[in-house]
Amino acid sequence: MAPWDKYGDRITWSTGRIGMTGQQRVDVAMIGREFEHVPYSFLDYAAIAAHRLHVPGAILLRRYVRSTKHLICSQLVDAAYARAGVHLFDDGRWPGYVTPSELAGLLK
């Protein structure tokens, strides 16, 4: 995890956009820290692409991605919120299928 100041003005905050209790905010932050050393992987992007393109056998890639415990940033955010009881998307998606642009779209 890189220091926040490395990102400059590219950080988007959800203040007021996502309804949460104070405890949920604390929980998301604590859970986020648990993900501190979770690595990225190309397979995360491949799983998202396979899912979007309805590729047969995509479920096998999803299982592999889940078993290796790596996430891209948007997946990590959605997983942390879900563990805190906050569902960012109401379509029942697996957190592994959240793209950065979908996450950013929630904050616009």
Buried (B, 14 or more C-beta within 10 A) or exposed (E): EEEEEEEEEEEEEBEEEBEBEEEBBEBBEEBBEEBEEBEEBEBBEBBBEBBEEEEEEBEEBBEEBBEEEBBBEBBBBBBBBBBBEBBBBEEEBBBBBBBEEBBEEBEE
